[in-house]
Amino acid sequence: MGFTVLVTDYAWASLEIERAILADVGAELLVAETGEEEELVALAPRADAILTNWKRVPEAALDAAPGCVAVARYGVGLDNIPVGRATELGILVCNVPDFCVEEVSDHVMALLLSLARRVCAFDRATKQGQWDLGAERARLPRLRGQTLGLVGFGNSAQALVPKALGFGMRVIACTPRLRPGVEGGVELTDDLAYLLSEADYVSIHAPASAETDGLIGEEALRRMKPTAYLINTSRGALVDEVALERALREGWIAGAGLDVLRVEPAPPEQPLLGLENAVVTPHAAFYSDAAIVELQEKAARNVATVLRGEVPAATVNPAVLEQPNLRLRASAAR
């Protein structure tokens, strides 16, 4: 008897890579048309595993899927998966923790350089017939010697470090888990207020969670230098956008480079889109052809591993392995 893998959504041309990998373990794909809750709950009883990209996997779908042994994320973040409920049900959850680290770190540097060198402002002015530095001359710092602050120090932030050091920047990284000190040319701290006050560029690399929602709000923005820039390629939920708009309009900080927003696609009335000191890209930091192929392969292999009765290295809820209701055992027995 074969397996069925429910795909909630995907953002690439085809699922042929997944089909080929999963065919090796006797699995076929069941692809949702809309990925909305009602449809996923209806399809869930047929699922032995779930592959999900951006669509939210509702708890009701997991409750309706007694044969589901794994939920695999196309990507790093887990904010669209109810990991706690999956664990209660004995379902493994896995992700692709090293997805797009080069692309995201490249995109951060692209936004940083654009802000530092006023690329977008110069582009607009030049196309309007202004062939001079204009008022922007006062906002052109020398990058060497400036400070990049990393809020979070996971894979993408660590991939960014040698790129920033290559430009001669000082780098500070902050997470609650870090022991203060210096490692690999990076100053490590557990004091976010210190990082915010020191950095010329603050780049967010933290996951979205209840604890990090609105992490960068009015208090954080007021701690930053008036000449500093905020860069977010992580999740829009980490930034209080009302406070950020005010900060940009009133000059608490110099500008922002944003690849993510709370609501995506951004509605036309999104205030940040109308600000000249905000550079906004359409959640593009993750993308390259090579990264997407790698993502498809790794996510599908995670599912295939579970369907073979094995545990993927990228399992994010290892506590489930000790539970008597672990469904992995049932999968291995088929």
C-alpha positions in Angstrom: 0.0 0.0 0.0 1.4 3.4 -1.0 1.7 6.7 0.8 0.0 10.0 0.0 1.8 13.3 0.6 -0.4 16.4 0.8 1.2 19.5 -0.6 -0.6 22.7 0.7 1.1 25.1 -1.6 4.3 25.8 -3.5 5.9 28.8 -5.3 7.8 27.2 -8.3 6.9 25.9 -11.7 6.4 22.2 -11.0 6.6 19.4 -8.4 8.5 17.0 -10.6 11.5 16.9 -8.2 9.3 16.0 -5.3 7.4 13.4 -7.3 10.7 11.7 -8.3 12.1 11.6 -4.8 8.9 10.4 -3.1 8.2 7.8 -5.8 11.2 5.9 -4.4 9.3 5.3 -1.2 6.0 4.5 -2.9 4.4 7.9 -2.3 2.2 10.1 -4.5 1.4 13.7 -4.2 -2.0 15.2 -3.4 -1.8 18.8 -4.3 -4.3 21.3 -2.8 -5.9 23.8 -5.2 -6.3 26.7 -2.8 -4.5 25.6 0.4 -7.2 27.3 2.5 -8.3 25.7 5.8 -11.5 24.2 4.6 -9.8 22.4 1.7 -6.9 21.2 3.9 -9.2 19.8 6.5 -11.1 17.9 3.8 -8.0 16.5 2.2 -6.2 15.7 5.5 -7.7 12.2 6.1 -5.9 11.0 3.0 -2.5 12.3 4.1 0.4 10.2 5.4 2.6 13.4 5.4 2.2 17.1 4.6 4.5 19.4 2.7 3.8 23.1 3.3 5.4 26.3 2.0 3.5 29.5 3.1 0.0 28.3 3.7 -1.0 27.9 7.4 -1.5 24.3 8.4 -4.5 24.5 10.7 -4.7 22.4 13.9 -8.0 21.1 12.5 -6.2 19.5 9.6 -3.8 17.7 11.8 -6.7 16.5 13.9 -8.4 15.2 10.8 -5.3 13.3 9.6 -5.0 10.1 11.8 -2.4 8.6 9.4 -0.2 11.7 9.1 3.3 11.0 10.4 5.2 14.2 9.5 4.7 17.8 8.5 7.6 19.2 6.5 8.2 22.9 5.9 9.6 24.1 2.6 11.9 26.6 4.4 13.2 27.5 7.8 10.5 29.3 9.7 7.8 27.3 11.5 5.2 30.1 12.2 2.7 28.5 9.8 2.8 25.1 11.5 1.2 24.3 14.9 4.3 22.5 16.2 2.8 22.0 19.7 -0.3 20.3 18.4 1.7 18.1 16.0 3.8 17.0 18.9 0.8 16.2 21.0 -0.5 14.0 18.2 2.9 12.2 17.7 3.7 13.8 14.4 7.2 14.7 13.4 7.9 18.3 12.2 10.9 19.1 10.1 12.3 22.0 8.1 15.2 22.9 5.9 17.4 25.0 8.3 20.1 25.8 5.8 17.7 27.0 3.0 18.7 30.2 1.1 21.3 31.3 3.7 23.6 32.7 0.9 20.7 34.4 -0.9 19.3 36.0 2.3 22.8 37.2 3.4 23.4 38.6 -0.1 20.1 40.4 -0.1 20.9 42.0 3.3 24.2 43.3 1.9 22.3 44.5 -1.2 19.8 46.5 0.9 22.6 47.7 3.2 24.7 49.0 0.3 21.6 50.5 -1.4 20.9 52.4 1.8 24.5 53.4 2.5 25.2 54.6 -1.0 21.7 56.1 -1.6 21.3 54.0 -4.7 17.5 54.2 -5.0 17.5 58.0 -4.3 20.2 58.6 -6.9 18.4 56.5 -9.4 15.1 58.4 -9.0 16.9 61.8 -9.2 19.0 60.9 -12.2 16.0 59.7 -14.1 14.3 63.0 -13.3 17.3 64.9 -14.9 19.2 65.7 -11.7 22.9 64.9 -12.5 24.5 65.8 -9.2 24.8 64.6 -5.6 22.2 67.1 -4.3 21.1 66.8 -0.7 22.2 63.1 -0.7 25.9 64.2 -0.3 25.3 64.6 3.4 24.2 61.0 3.8 27.1 59.1 2.2 29.1 57.5 5.0 32.3 55.5 4.4 31.1 51.9 5.0 34.5 50.7 6.4 34.5 51.0 10.1 30.7 51.2 10.5 28.8 48.7 12.7 26.4 46.1 11.6 24.2 44.7 14.4 22.6 41.3 13.9 19.4 40.6 15.9 19.5 36.8 15.9 22.5 34.7 15.0 21.3 31.7 13.0 22.5 30.4 9.6 21.7 33.5 7.5 23.2 35.9 10.0 26.4 33.7 10.3 26.6 33.6 6.5 26.4 37.4 6.4 29.4 37.9 8.8 32.3 37.3 6.3 30.5 39.5 3.7 30.3 42.4 6.2 33.8 41.8 7.5 35.0 41.9 3.9 33.7 45.5 3.7 35.6 46.3 6.8 32.6 46.5 9.0 32.4 45.9 12.8 29.9 43.2 13.5 27.8 42.7 16.7 25.4 39.8 17.1 22.7 39.4 19.8 20.5 36.6 20.9 19.5 35.6 24.5 21.5 32.4 24.0 24.8 34.0 23.3 27.6 34.3 25.9 29.2 37.7 25.7 32.6 37.7 24.1 34.3 37.8 20.7 34.3 34.9 18.3 35.3 34.8 14.6 35.6 38.6 14.5 32.1 39.0 15.8 31.2 40.7 19.1 28.6 38.6 20.8 26.1 40.0 23.3 22.8 39.2 25.0 22.0 42.9 25.4 19.7 44.1 22.6 19.6 47.6 23.9 23.4 47.8 23.6 23.3 46.5 20.0 20.6 49.0 19.0 22.6 51.9 20.4 25.9 50.9 18.7 24.8 49.8 15.3 24.7 51.8 12.1 22.7 49.1 10.4 20.4 46.7 12.4 19.6 43.5 10.5 16.9 41.2 11.8 17.5 37.4 11.7 15.2 36.2 14.4 12.3 33.7 13.9 8.7 34.8 14.2 7.1 33.7 17.5 4.9 35.1 20.3 8.1 36.3 22.0 9.4 38.1 19.0 6.2 39.7 17.7 6.8 43.4 17.5 10.3 43.0 18.9 11.4 46.2 17.0 8.9 48.7 18.2 9.0 52.3 19.4 11.3 51.6 22.3 13.8 49.8 20.1 13.7 52.3 17.3 14.3 55.2 19.7 17.4 53.4 21.0 18.9 53.5 17.5 21.0 56.3 16.1 19.3 58.9 14.0 21.8 58.0 11.3 21.1 54.3 11.5 19.1 52.0 9.2 16.9 49.0 10.0 17.0 46.0 7.6 14.4 43.1 7.8 14.6 40.0 5.7 13.2 37.7 8.4 9.5 38.1 9.1 7.3 41.2 9.0 5.7 40.4 12.4 9.0 41.2 14.1 8.5 44.9 13.4 5.8 47.3 14.6 5.1 48.9 11.3 3.2 51.8 12.8 6.2 52.7 15.0 8.5 52.2 12.0 6.5 54.6 9.8 6.6 57.2 12.5 10.3 56.7 13.0 11.0 57.1 9.3 8.8 60.2 9.0 10.1 61.9 12.1 13.8 61.0 11.7 14.3 58.7 14.7 16.3 56.6 12.2 17.6 57.4 8.7 15.9 54.7 6.8 14.9 51.1 6.4 15.4 48.2 3.9 12.5 45.8 4.1 12.0 42.5 2.2 9.1 41.4 4.4 5.9 43.0 5.8 3.2 41.9 8.1 0.7 41.7 5.2 1.9 40.2 1.9 1.5 41.1 -0.9 1.6 44.6 0.5 -1.7 46.5 -0.2 -1.3 49.8 -2.2 -2.2 51.8 0.9 0.7 50.4 2.9 2.2 53.6 4.3 5.8 52.3 4.1 5.6 52.0 0.3 5.3 55.8 0.0 8.4 56.7 2.0 11.5 57.7 0.1 13.7 56.5 3.0 12.3 53.0 2.8 13.6 50.5 0.3 11.1 47.7 -0.1 11.5 44.4 -2.0 8.7 41.8 -2.5 9.9 39.0 -0.2 12.6 38.2 -2.7 15.6 37.6 -0.4 15.1 33.8 -0.4 15.1 33.3 -4.2 17.6 31.9 -6.6 17.0 29.1 -9.0 19.7 27.0 -7.3 18.1 27.6 -3.8 14.7 26.5 -4.9 15.9 23.3 -6.5 17.8 22.6 -3.3 14.8 23.4 -1.2 12.5 21.0 -3.2 15.0 18.2 -2.9 15.7 18.6 0.9 12.1 19.0 1.9 11.0 16.0 -0.2 13.9 13.9 1.3 12.8 14.8 4.8 9.4 13.4 4.0 10.8 10.3 2.3 13.1 9.7 5.3 10.1 9.6 7.7 8.0 7.4 5.4 10.9 4.9 5.5 10.5 4.9 9.3 13.6 7.0 9.9 14.2 10.3 11.7 15.4 13.3 9.6 18.3 15.3 11.0 16.2 18.5 10.6 13.5 17.3 13.0 12.4 20.4 15.1 10.4 18.6 17.8 12.7 15.8 19.0 10.7 15.4 22.2 8.0 13.6 20.1 10.5 10.7 19.6 10.1 9.7 23.3 6.3 9.7 23.2 4.3 6.4 23.2 2.0 7.8 20.5 4.9 8.5 18.0 3.4 7.8 14.6 6.7 7.1 13.0 6.4 3.5 14.3 3.2 3.0 12.5 4.7 4.3 9.3 7.7 1.9 9.6 5.3 -1.1 10.1 3.5 -0.5 6.8 
